[in-house]
Amino acid sequence: MTDDVATRQDQDERADLHDAFYGALLDKIKQDRYPSLMMLDMLEQLMWGHERQATVEALLDKIKSERYPSPAMLRRLARLAG
């Protein structure tokens, strides 16, 4: 096995692990009525560029479902969407 192949396999494995963890965290945030700030911070730190849309949509759903959404959630969403 060449170094290039081993490097590519390592990158693929890391991407798979990232996708699994990001997906599990996003699902947990969607399910929790009031997700913890730690989970939201971690999701934001973990997300890759193409995952921004899914993250914004999940937070939008949270805001739409609350009569009085939290200011922290509104600021987070404004930062991610803007």
PDB file with one MODEL, atoms N, CA, C and O in Angstrom:
MODEL        1
ATOM      1  N   MET A   1       0.852  -1.170   0.000  1.00  0.00           N
ATOM      2  CA  MET A   1       0.000   0.000   0.000  1.00  0.00           C
ATOM      3  C   MET A   1       0.902   1.238   0.000  1.00  0.00           C
ATOM      4  O   MET A   1       1.840   1.337   0.790  1.00  0.00           O
ATOM      5  N   THR A   2       0.609   2.147  -0.870  1.00  0.00           N
ATOM      6  CA  THR A   2       1.410   3.365  -0.944  1.00  0.00           C
ATOM      7  C   THR A   2       0.970   4.346   0.131  1.00  0.00           C
ATOM      8  O   THR A   2      -0.107   4.225   0.714  1.00  0.00           O
ATOM      9  N   ASP A   3       1.835   5.314   0.373  1.00  0.00           N
ATOM     10  CA  ASP A   3       1.509   6.345   1.369  1.00  0.00           C
ATOM     11  C   ASP A   3       0.275   7.134   0.969  1.00  0.00           C
ATOM     12  O   ASP A   3      -0.526   7.512   1.824  1.00  0.00           O
ATOM     13  N   ASP A   4       0.113   7.385  -0.331  1.00  0.00           N
ATOM     14  CA  ASP A   4      -1.054   8.128  -0.814  1.00  0.00           C
ATOM     15  C   ASP A   4      -2.349   7.375  -0.538  1.00  0.00           C
ATOM     16  O   ASP A   4      -3.348   7.973  -0.136  1.00  0.00           O
ATOM     17  N   VAL A   5      -2.329   6.066  -0.753  1.00  0.00           N
ATOM     18  CA  VAL A   5      -3.519   5.246  -0.505  1.00  0.00           C
ATOM     19  C   VAL A   5      -3.829   5.212   0.988  1.00  0.00           C
ATOM     20  O   VAL A   5      -4.986   5.337   1.390  1.00  0.00           O
ATOM     21  N   ALA A   6      -2.802   5.044   1.801  1.00  0.00           N
ATOM     22  CA  ALA A   6      -3.001   5.015   3.257  1.00  0.00           C
ATOM     23  C   ALA A   6      -3.526   6.352   3.749  1.00  0.00           C
ATOM     24  O   ALA A   6      -4.408   6.399   4.607  1.00  0.00           O
ATOM     25  N   THR A   7      -2.990   7.440   3.209  1.00  0.00           N
ATOM     26  CA  THR A   7      -3.452   8.771   3.601  1.00  0.00           C
ATOM     27  C   THR A   7      -4.909   8.967   3.206  1.00  0.00           C
ATOM     28  O   THR A   7      -5.703   9.503   3.979  1.00  0.00           O
ATOM     29  N   ARG A   8      -5.254   8.534   2.007  1.00  0.00           N
ATOM     30  CA  ARG A   8      -6.645   8.671   1.534  1.00  0.00           C
ATOM     31  C   ARG A   8      -7.594   7.839   2.397  1.00  0.00           C
ATOM     32  O   ARG A   8      -8.692   8.290   2.725  1.00  0.00           O
ATOM     33  N   GLN A   9      -7.178   6.635   2.762  1.00  0.00           N
ATOM     34  CA  GLN A   9      -8.016   5.790   3.616  1.00  0.00           C
ATOM     35  C   GLN A   9      -8.207   6.429   4.985  1.00  0.00           C
ATOM     36  O   GLN A   9      -9.298   6.387   5.554  1.00  0.00           O
ATOM     37  N   ASP A  10      -7.128   7.025   5.513  1.00  0.00           N
ATOM     38  CA  ASP A  10      -7.223   7.707   6.802  1.00  0.00           C
ATOM     39  C   ASP A  10      -8.179   8.894   6.705  1.00  0.00           C
ATOM     40  O   ASP A  10      -8.990   9.112   7.604  1.00  0.00           O
ATOM     41  N   GLN A  11      -8.089   9.653   5.630  1.00  0.00           N
ATOM     42  CA  GLN A  11      -8.987  10.790   5.430  1.00  0.00           C
ATOM     43  C   GLN A  11     -10.438  10.337   5.311  1.00  0.00           C
ATOM     44  O   GLN A  11     -11.335  10.963   5.876  1.00  0.00           O
ATOM     45  N   ASP A  12     -10.667   9.256   4.580  1.00  0.00           N
ATOM     46  CA  ASP A  12     -12.025   8.723   4.436  1.00  0.00           C
ATOM     47  C   ASP A  12     -12.579   8.254   5.780  1.00  0.00           C
ATOM     48  O   ASP A  12     -13.745   8.489   6.096  1.00  0.00           O
ATOM     49  N   GLU A  13     -11.736   7.592   6.564  1.00  0.00           N
ATOM     50  CA  GLU A  13     -12.171   7.113   7.878  1.00  0.00           C
ATOM     51  C   GLU A  13     -12.507   8.285   8.792  1.00  0.00           C
ATOM     52  O   GLU A  13     -13.506   8.251   9.510  1.00  0.00           O
ATOM     53  N   ARG A  14     -11.679   9.310   8.766  1.00  0.00           N
ATOM     54  CA  ARG A  14     -11.932  10.496   9.592  1.00  0.00           C
ATOM     55  C   ARG A  14     -13.221  11.190   9.153  1.00  0.00           C
ATOM     56  O   ARG A  14     -13.992  11.655   9.992  1.00  0.00           O
ATOM     57  N   ALA A  15     -13.455  11.261   7.849  1.00  0.00           N
ATOM     58  CA  ALA A  15     -14.680  11.881   7.342  1.00  0.00           C
ATOM     59  C   ALA A  15     -15.902  11.074   7.777  1.00  0.00           C
ATOM     60  O   ALA A  15     -16.926  11.648   8.147  1.00  0.00           O
ATOM     61  N   ASP A  16     -15.797   9.752   7.734  1.00  0.00           N
ATOM     62  CA  ASP A  16     -16.909   8.902   8.175  1.00  0.00           C
ATOM     63  C   ASP A  16     -17.194   9.104   9.662  1.00  0.00           C
ATOM     64  O   ASP A  16     -18.353   9.199  10.064  1.00  0.00           O
ATOM     65  N   LEU A  17     -16.147   9.169  10.473  1.00  0.00           N
ATOM     66  CA  LEU A  17     -16.320   9.390  11.908  1.00  0.00           C
ATOM     67  C   LEU A  17     -16.923  10.771  12.175  1.00  0.00           C
ATOM     68  O   LEU A  17     -17.793  10.924  13.032  1.00  0.00           O
ATOM     69  N   HIS A  18     -16.454  11.761  11.438  1.00  0.00           N
ATOM     70  CA  HIS A  18     -17.007  13.108  11.561  1.00  0.00           C
ATOM     71  C   HIS A  18     -18.497  13.098  11.233  1.00  0.00           C
ATOM     72  O   HIS A  18     -19.311  13.627  11.991  1.00  0.00           O
ATOM     73  N   ASP A  19     -18.846  12.495  10.101  1.00  0.00           N
ATOM     74  CA  ASP A  19     -20.246  12.455   9.674  1.00  0.00           C
ATOM     75  C   ASP A  19     -21.124  11.774  10.718  1.00  0.00           C
ATOM     76  O   ASP A  19     -22.232  12.233  10.998  1.00  0.00           O
ATOM     77  N   ALA A  20     -20.630  10.677  11.295  1.00  0.00           N
ATOM     78  CA  ALA A  20     -21.404   9.957  12.307  1.00  0.00           C
ATOM     79  C   ALA A  20     -21.610  10.820  13.551  1.00  0.00           C
ATOM     80  O   ALA A  20     -22.719  10.897  14.079  1.00  0.00           O
ATOM     81  N   PHE A  21     -20.543  11.465  14.016  1.00  0.00           N
ATOM     82  CA  PHE A  21     -20.642  12.276  15.228  1.00  0.00           C
ATOM     83  C   PHE A  21     -21.476  13.530  14.986  1.00  0.00           C
ATOM     84  O   PHE A  21     -22.339  13.872  15.794  1.00  0.00           O
ATOM     85  N   TYR A  22     -21.218  14.212  13.875  1.00  0.00           N
ATOM     86  CA  TYR A  22     -21.988  15.411  13.546  1.00  0.00           C
ATOM     87  C   TYR A  22     -23.471  15.058  13.419  1.00  0.00           C
ATOM     88  O   TYR A  22     -24.326  15.770  13.946  1.00  0.00           O
ATOM     89  N   GLY A  23     -23.775  13.964  12.725  1.00  0.00           N
ATOM     90  CA  GLY A  23     -25.162  13.546  12.534  1.00  0.00           C
ATOM     91  C   GLY A  23     -25.848  13.212  13.843  1.00  0.00           C
ATOM     92  O   GLY A  23     -27.002  13.583  14.057  1.00  0.00           O
ATOM     93  N   ALA A  24     -25.138  12.507  14.728  1.00  0.00           N
ATOM     94  CA  ALA A  24     -25.717  12.154  16.029  1.00  0.00           C
ATOM     95  C   ALA A  24     -25.976  13.408  16.860  1.00  0.00           C
ATOM     96  O   ALA A  24     -27.012  13.524  17.514  1.00  0.00           O
ATOM     97  N   LEU A  25     -25.036  14.338  16.830  1.00  0.00           N
ATOM     98  CA  LEU A  25     -25.198  15.571  17.595  1.00  0.00           C
ATOM     99  C   LEU A  25     -26.330  16.431  17.026  1.00  0.00           C
ATOM    100  O   LEU A  25     -27.118  16.999  17.783  1.00  0.00           O
ATOM    101  N   LEU A  26     -26.412  16.524  15.712  1.00  0.00           N
ATOM    102  CA  LEU A  26     -27.496  17.287  15.092  1.00  0.00           C
ATOM    103  C   LEU A  26     -28.857  16.666  15.427  1.00  0.00           C
ATOM    104  O   LEU A  26     -29.809  17.386  15.730  1.00  0.00           O
ATOM    105  N   ASP A  27     -28.951  15.344  15.375  1.00  0.00           N
ATOM    106  CA  ASP A  27     -30.206  14.664  15.728  1.00  0.00           C
ATOM    107  C   ASP A  27     -30.590  14.946  17.181  1.00  0.00           C
ATOM    108  O   ASP A  27     -31.757  15.199  17.481  1.00  0.00           O
ATOM    109  N   LYS A  28     -29.611  14.903  18.074  1.00  0.00           N
ATOM    110  CA  LYS A  28     -29.870  15.158  19.487  1.00  0.00           C
ATOM    111  C   LYS A  28     -30.374  16.588  19.687  1.00  0.00           C
ATOM    112  O   LYS A  28     -31.303  16.819  20.461  1.00  0.00           O
ATOM    113  N   ILE A  29     -29.766  17.536  18.993  1.00  0.00           N
ATOM    114  CA  ILE A  29     -30.184  18.931  19.101  1.00  0.00           C
ATOM    115  C   ILE A  29     -31.596  19.114  18.553  1.00  0.00           C
ATOM    116  O   ILE A  29     -32.382  19.881  19.110  1.00  0.00           O
ATOM    117  N   LYS A  30     -31.917  18.430  17.490  1.00  0.00           N
ATOM    118  CA  LYS A  30     -33.273  18.514  16.933  1.00  0.00           C
ATOM    119  C   LYS A  30     -34.301  17.941  17.894  1.00  0.00           C
ATOM    120  O   LYS A  30     -35.413  18.462  17.986  1.00  0.00           O
ATOM    121  N   GLN A  31     -33.955  16.879  18.613  1.00  0.00           N
ATOM    122  CA  GLN A  31     -34.896  16.210  19.511  1.00  0.00           C
ATOM    123  C   GLN A  31     -35.107  16.961  20.824  1.00  0.00           C
ATOM    124  O   GLN A  31     -36.212  16.968  21.367  1.00  0.00           O
ATOM    125  N   ASP A  32     -34.059  17.588  21.330  1.00  0.00           N
ATOM    126  CA  ASP A  32     -34.150  18.269  22.619  1.00  0.00           C
ATOM    127  C   ASP A  32     -34.878  19.598  22.464  1.00  0.00           C
ATOM    128  O   ASP A  32     -34.574  20.388  21.570  1.00  0.00           O
ATOM    129  N   ARG A  33     -35.822  19.827  23.330  1.00  0.00           N
ATOM    130  CA  ARG A  33     -36.542  21.098  23.264  1.00  0.00           C
ATOM    131  C   ARG A  33     -35.591  22.265  23.543  1.00  0.00           C
ATOM    132  O   ARG A  33     -35.640  23.301  22.881  1.00  0.00           O
ATOM    133  N   TYR A  34     -34.723  22.064  24.543  1.00  0.00           N
ATOM    134  CA  TYR A  34     -33.739  23.078  24.900  1.00  0.00           C
ATOM    135  C   TYR A  34     -32.346  22.441  24.881  1.00  0.00           C
ATOM    136  O   TYR A  34     -31.835  22.031  25.923  1.00  0.00           O
ATOM    137  N   PRO A  35     -31.742  22.360  23.709  1.00  0.00           N
ATOM    138  CA  PRO A  35     -30.414  21.737  23.648  1.00  0.00           C
ATOM    139  C   PRO A  35     -29.394  22.558  24.442  1.00  0.00           C
ATOM    140  O   PRO A  35     -29.495  23.781  24.537  1.00  0.00           O
ATOM    141  N   SER A  36     -28.428  21.864  25.000  1.00  0.00           N
ATOM    142  CA  SER A  36     -27.437  22.557  25.823  1.00  0.00           C
ATOM    143  C   SER A  36     -26.538  23.443  24.967  1.00  0.00           C
ATOM    144  O   SER A  36     -26.309  23.184  23.785  1.00  0.00           O
ATOM    145  N   LEU A  37     -26.043  24.485  25.600  1.00  0.00           N
ATOM    146  CA  LEU A  37     -25.115  25.380  24.912  1.00  0.00           C
ATOM    147  C   LEU A  37     -23.849  24.643  24.501  1.00  0.00           C
ATOM    148  O   LEU A  37     -23.275  24.931  23.451  1.00  0.00           O
ATOM    149  N   MET A  38     -23.411  23.694  25.321  1.00  0.00           N
ATOM    150  CA  MET A  38     -22.220  22.924  24.986  1.00  0.00           C
ATOM    151  C   MET A  38     -22.431  22.144  23.688  1.00  0.00           C
ATOM    152  O   MET A  38     -21.548  22.118  22.830  1.00  0.00           O
ATOM    153  N   MET A  39     -23.598  21.508  23.540  1.00  0.00           N
ATOM    154  CA  MET A  39     -23.875  20.762  22.309  1.00  0.00           C
ATOM    155  C   MET A  39     -23.945  21.702  21.108  1.00  0.00           C
ATOM    156  O   MET A  39     -23.420  21.385  20.040  1.00  0.00           O
ATOM    157  N   LEU A  40     -24.585  22.845  21.275  1.00  0.00           N
ATOM    158  CA  LEU A  40     -24.680  23.812  20.179  1.00  0.00           C
ATOM    159  C   LEU A  40     -23.307  24.349  19.796  1.00  0.00           C
ATOM    160  O   LEU A  40     -22.994  24.485  18.613  1.00  0.00           O
ATOM    161  N   ASP A  41     -22.484  24.656  20.807  1.00  0.00           N
ATOM    162  CA  ASP A  41     -21.124  25.132  20.534  1.00  0.00           C
ATOM    163  C   ASP A  41     -20.319  24.068  19.803  1.00  0.00           C
ATOM    164  O   ASP A  41     -19.617  24.360  18.835  1.00  0.00           O
ATOM    165  N   MET A  42     -20.429  22.835  20.275  1.00  0.00           N
ATOM    166  CA  MET A  42     -19.679  21.747  19.664  1.00  0.00           C
ATOM    167  C   MET A  42     -20.120  21.520  18.218  1.00  0.00           C
ATOM    168  O   MET A  42     -19.286  21.318  17.335  1.00  0.00           O
ATOM    169  N   LEU A  43     -21.416  21.555  17.981  1.00  0.00           N
ATOM    170  CA  LEU A  43     -21.926  21.376  16.627  1.00  0.00           C
ATOM    171  C   LEU A  43     -21.368  22.462  15.711  1.00  0.00           C
ATOM    172  O   LEU A  43     -20.934  22.188  14.592  1.00  0.00           O
ATOM    173  N   GLU A  44     -21.389  23.690  16.203  1.00  0.00           N
ATOM    174  CA  GLU A  44     -20.895  24.812  15.405  1.00  0.00           C
ATOM    175  C   GLU A  44     -19.402  24.677  15.120  1.00  0.00           C
ATOM    176  O   GLU A  44     -18.949  24.996  14.021  1.00  0.00           O
ATOM    177  N   GLN A  45     -18.646  24.212  16.090  1.00  0.00           N
ATOM    178  CA  GLN A  45     -17.209  24.039  15.903  1.00  0.00           C
ATOM    179  C   GLN A  45     -16.893  22.877  14.969  1.00  0.00           C
ATOM    180  O   GLN A  45     -15.911  22.917  14.227  1.00  0.00           O
ATOM    181  N   LEU A  46     -17.730  21.842  15.009  1.00  0.00           N
ATOM    182  CA  LEU A  46     -17.487  20.642  14.205  1.00  0.00           C
ATOM    183  C   LEU A  46     -17.918  20.769  12.757  1.00  0.00           C
ATOM    184  O   LEU A  46     -17.337  20.137  11.874  1.00  0.00           O
ATOM    185  N   MET A  47     -18.929  21.577  12.509  1.00  0.00           N
ATOM    186  CA  MET A  47     -19.533  21.571  11.179  1.00  0.00           C
ATOM    187  C   MET A  47     -18.546  22.003  10.105  1.00  0.00           C
ATOM    188  O   MET A  47     -17.713  22.889  10.299  1.00  0.00           O
ATOM    189  N   TRP A  48     -18.675  21.342   8.975  1.00  0.00           N
ATOM    190  CA  TRP A  48     -17.918  21.704   7.791  1.00  0.00           C
ATOM    191  C   TRP A  48     -18.817  22.609   6.966  1.00  0.00           C
ATOM    192  O   TRP A  48     -20.020  22.685   7.218  1.00  0.00           O
ATOM    193  N   GLY A  49     -18.258  23.284   6.002  1.00  0.00           N
ATOM    194  CA  GLY A  49     -18.989  24.270   5.217  1.00  0.00           C
ATOM    195  C   GLY A  49     -20.320  23.782   4.683  1.00  0.00           C
ATOM    196  O   GLY A  49     -21.323  24.491   4.763  1.00  0.00           O
ATOM    197  N   HIS A  50     -20.335  22.576   4.138  1.00  0.00           N
ATOM    198  CA  HIS A  50     -21.572  22.061   3.546  1.00  0.00           C
ATOM    199  C   HIS A  50     -22.617  21.690   4.595  1.00  0.00           C
ATOM    200  O   HIS A  50     -23.777  21.462   4.252  1.00  0.00           O
ATOM    201  N   GLU A  51     -22.227  21.625   5.860  1.00  0.00           N
ATOM    202  CA  GLU A  51     -23.164  21.278   6.928  1.00  0.00           C
ATOM    203  C   GLU A  51     -23.832  22.500   7.543  1.00  0.00           C
ATOM    204  O   GLU A  51     -24.752  22.371   8.350  1.00  0.00           O
ATOM    205  N   ARG A  52     -23.378  23.661   7.168  1.00  0.00           N
ATOM    206  CA  ARG A  52     -23.948  24.901   7.699  1.00  0.00           C
ATOM    207  C   ARG A  52     -25.452  24.966   7.436  1.00  0.00           C
ATOM    208  O   ARG A  52     -26.217  25.357   8.319  1.00  0.00           O
ATOM    209  N   GLN A  53     -25.877  24.591   6.246  1.00  0.00           N
ATOM    210  CA  GLN A  53     -27.300  24.658   5.882  1.00  0.00           C
ATOM    211  C   GLN A  53     -28.152  23.797   6.819  1.00  0.00           C
ATOM    212  O   GLN A  53     -29.190  24.246   7.305  1.00  0.00           O
ATOM    213  N   ALA A  54     -27.716  22.572   7.069  1.00  0.00           N
ATOM    214  CA  ALA A  54     -28.476  21.679   7.952  1.00  0.00           C
ATOM    215  C   ALA A  54     -28.526  22.230   9.375  1.00  0.00           C
ATOM    216  O   ALA A  54     -29.547  22.118  10.053  1.00  0.00           O
ATOM    217  N   THR A  55     -27.436  22.816   9.818  1.00  0.00           N
ATOM    218  CA  THR A  55     -27.388  23.393  11.157  1.00  0.00           C
ATOM    219  C   THR A  55     -28.336  24.580  11.260  1.00  0.00           C
ATOM    220  O   THR A  55     -29.095  24.694  12.223  1.00  0.00           O
ATOM    221  N   VAL A  56     -28.292  25.453  10.279  1.00  0.00           N
ATOM    222  CA  VAL A  56     -29.180  26.625  10.269  1.00  0.00           C
ATOM    223  C   VAL A  56     -30.641  26.179  10.231  1.00  0.00           C
ATOM    224  O   VAL A  56     -31.471  26.731  10.953  1.00  0.00           O
ATOM    225  N   GLU A  57     -30.963  25.196   9.406  1.00  0.00           N
ATOM    226  CA  GLU A  57     -32.352  24.714   9.325  1.00  0.00           C
ATOM    227  C   GLU A  57     -32.826  24.150  10.658  1.00  0.00           C
ATOM    228  O   GLU A  57     -33.964  24.389  11.061  1.00  0.00           O
ATOM    229  N   ALA A  58     -31.965  23.405  11.347  1.00  0.00           N
ATOM    230  CA  ALA A  58     -32.341  22.842  12.646  1.00  0.00           C
ATOM    231  C   ALA A  58     -32.619  23.957  13.655  1.00  0.00           C
ATOM    232  O   ALA A  58     -33.583  23.881  14.417  1.00  0.00           O
ATOM    233  N   LEU A  59     -31.779  24.988  13.660  1.00  0.00           N
ATOM    234  CA  LEU A  59     -31.985  26.098  14.593  1.00  0.00           C
ATOM    235  C   LEU A  59     -33.204  26.927  14.215  1.00  0.00           C
ATOM    236  O   LEU A  59     -33.921  27.416  15.088  1.00  0.00           O
ATOM    237  N   LEU A  60     -33.440  27.087  12.918  1.00  0.00           N
ATOM    238  CA  LEU A  60     -34.653  27.791  12.470  1.00  0.00           C
ATOM    239  C   LEU A  60     -35.909  27.078  12.957  1.00  0.00           C
ATOM    240  O   LEU A  60     -36.857  27.714  13.419  1.00  0.00           O
ATOM    241  N   ASP A  61     -35.905  25.751  12.850  1.00  0.00           N
ATOM    242  CA  ASP A  61     -37.050  24.972  13.333  1.00  0.00           C
ATOM    243  C   ASP A  61     -37.267  25.197  14.828  1.00  0.00           C
ATOM    244  O   ASP A  61     -38.403  25.316  15.287  1.00  0.00           O
ATOM    245  N   LYS A  62     -36.169  25.254  15.583  1.00  0.00           N
ATOM    246  CA  LYS A  62     -36.276  25.508  17.025  1.00  0.00           C
ATOM    247  C   LYS A  62     -36.916  26.874  17.283  1.00  0.00           C
ATOM    248  O   LYS A  62     -37.820  26.995  18.109  1.00  0.00           O
ATOM    249  N   ILE A  63     -36.450  27.884  16.582  1.00  0.00           N
ATOM    250  CA  ILE A  63     -36.967  29.242  16.778  1.00  0.00           C
ATOM    251  C   ILE A  63     -38.432  29.335  16.379  1.00  0.00           C
ATOM    252  O   ILE A  63     -39.220  29.979  17.071  1.00  0.00           O
ATOM    253  N   LYS A  64     -38.804  28.704  15.280  1.00  0.00           N
ATOM    254  CA  LYS A  64     -40.197  28.737  14.821  1.00  0.00           C
ATOM    255  C   LYS A  64     -41.139  28.047  15.796  1.00  0.00           C
ATOM    256  O   LYS A  64     -42.313  28.406  15.892  1.00  0.00           O
ATOM    257  N   SER A  65     -40.628  27.060  16.517  1.00  0.00           N
ATOM    258  CA  SER A  65     -41.494  26.292  17.414  1.00  0.00           C
ATOM    259  C   SER A  65     -41.691  26.960  18.772  1.00  0.00           C
ATOM    260  O   SER A  65     -42.542  26.532  19.552  1.00  0.00           O
ATOM    261  N   GLU A  66     -40.926  27.989  19.059  1.00  0.00           N
ATOM    262  CA  GLU A  66     -41.014  28.667  20.356  1.00  0.00           C
ATOM    263  C   GLU A  66     -41.747  29.994  20.230  1.00  0.00           C
ATOM    264  O   GLU A  66     -41.522  30.759  19.293  1.00  0.00           O
ATOM    265  N   ARG A  67     -42.603  30.244  21.165  1.00  0.00           N
ATOM    266  CA  ARG A  67     -43.302  31.542  21.169  1.00  0.00           C
ATOM    267  C   ARG A  67     -42.319  32.670  21.468  1.00  0.00           C
ATOM    268  O   ARG A  67     -42.377  33.742  20.866  1.00  0.00           O
ATOM    269  N   TYR A  68     -41.417  32.404  22.406  1.00  0.00           N
ATOM    270  CA  TYR A  68     -40.399  33.378  22.785  1.00  0.00           C
ATOM    271  C   TYR A  68     -39.025  32.709  22.695  1.00  0.00           C
ATOM    272  O   TYR A  68     -38.497  32.231  23.698  1.00  0.00           O
ATOM    273  N   PRO A  69     -38.458  32.678  21.505  1.00  0.00           N
ATOM    274  CA  PRO A  69     -37.133  32.026  21.378  1.00  0.00           C
ATOM    275  C   PRO A  69     -36.080  32.767  22.194  1.00  0.00           C
ATOM    276  O   PRO A  69     -36.169  33.976  22.412  1.00  0.00           O
ATOM    277  N   SER A  70     -35.098  32.021  22.630  1.00  0.00           N
ATOM    278  CA  SER A  70     -34.066  32.634  23.475  1.00  0.00           C
ATOM    279  C   SER A  70     -33.211  33.605  22.663  1.00  0.00           C
ATOM    280  O   SER A  70     -32.935  33.371  21.486  1.00  0.00           O
ATOM    281  N   PRO A  71     -32.804  34.679  23.295  1.00  0.00           N
ATOM    282  CA  PRO A  71     -31.913  35.624  22.618  1.00  0.00           C
ATOM    283  C   PRO A  71     -30.596  34.968  22.182  1.00  0.00           C
ATOM    284  O   PRO A  71     -30.047  35.296  21.130  1.00  0.00           O
ATOM    285  N   ALA A  72     -30.103  34.042  23.002  1.00  0.00           N
ATOM    286  CA  ALA A  72     -28.855  33.354  22.645  1.00  0.00           C
ATOM    287  C   ALA A  72     -29.027  32.541  21.360  1.00  0.00           C
ATOM    288  O   ALA A  72     -28.137  32.523  20.510  1.00  0.00           O
ATOM    289  N   MET A  73     -30.159  31.877  21.223  1.00  0.00           N
ATOM    290  CA  MET A  73     -30.418  31.094  20.012  1.00  0.00           C
ATOM    291  C   MET A  73     -30.573  32.023  18.800  1.00  0.00           C
ATOM    292  O   MET A  73     -30.082  31.716  17.714  1.00  0.00           O
ATOM    293  N   LEU A  74     -31.243  33.138  18.987  1.00  0.00           N
ATOM    294  CA  LEU A  74     -31.397  34.099  17.895  1.00  0.00           C
ATOM    295  C   LEU A  74     -30.043  34.654  17.449  1.00  0.00           C
ATOM    296  O   LEU A  74     -29.779  34.784  16.254  1.00  0.00           O
ATOM    297  N   ARG A  75     -29.188  34.981  18.426  1.00  0.00           N
ATOM    298  CA  ARG A  75     -27.851  35.497  18.080  1.00  0.00           C
ATOM    299  C   ARG A  75     -27.024  34.440  17.357  1.00  0.00           C
ATOM    300  O   ARG A  75     -26.323  34.747  16.393  1.00  0.00           O
ATOM    301  N   ARG A  76     -27.105  33.208  17.820  1.00  0.00           N
ATOM    302  CA  ARG A  76     -26.364  32.117  17.191  1.00  0.00           C
ATOM    303  C   ARG A  76     -26.819  31.934  15.748  1.00  0.00           C
ATOM    304  O   ARG A  76     -26.001  31.815  14.836  1.00  0.00           O
ATOM    305  N   LEU A  77     -28.107  31.914  15.559  1.00  0.00           N
ATOM    306  CA  LEU A  77     -28.652  31.727  14.209  1.00  0.00           C
ATOM    307  C   LEU A  77     -28.281  32.893  13.296  1.00  0.00           C
ATOM    308  O   LEU A  77     -27.936  32.690  12.132  1.00  0.00           O
ATOM    309  N   ALA A  78     -28.352  34.101  13.819  1.00  0.00           N
ATOM    310  CA  ALA A  78     -27.970  35.278  13.022  1.00  0.00           C
ATOM    311  C   ALA A  78     -26.508  35.195  12.601  1.00  0.00           C
ATOM    312  O   ALA A  78     -26.157  35.533  11.471  1.00  0.00           O
ATOM    313  N   ARG A  79     -25.665  34.745  13.514  1.00  0.00           N
ATOM    314  CA  ARG A  79     -24.242  34.617  13.199  1.00  0.00           C
ATOM    315  C   ARG A  79     -23.996  33.556  12.132  1.00  0.00           C
ATOM    316  O   ARG A  79     -23.199  33.760  11.216  1.00  0.00           O
ATOM    317  N   LEU A  80     -24.684  32.422  12.255  1.00  0.00           N
ATOM    318  CA  LEU A  80     -24.490  31.324  11.289  1.00  0.00           C
ATOM    319  C   LEU A  80     -25.101  31.650   9.926  1.00  0.00           C
ATOM    320  O   LEU A  80     -24.534  31.308   8.888  1.00  0.00           O
ATOM    321  N   ALA A  81     -26.239  32.302   9.936  1.00  0.00           N
ATOM    322  CA  ALA A  81     -26.939  32.559   8.683  1.00  0.00           C
ATOM    323  C   ALA A  81     -26.400  33.799   7.957  1.00  0.00           C
ATOM    324  O   ALA A  81     -26.532  33.930   6.740  1.00  0.00           O
ATOM    325  N   GLY A  82     -25.799  34.693   8.721  1.00  0.00           N
ATOM    326  CA  GLY A  82     -25.381  35.962   8.137  1.00  0.00           C
ATOM    327  C   GLY A  82     -23.979  35.939   7.708  1.00  0.00           C
ATOM    328  O   GLY A  82     -23.474  36.937   7.194  1.00  0.00           O
TER     329      GLY A  82
ENDMDL
END
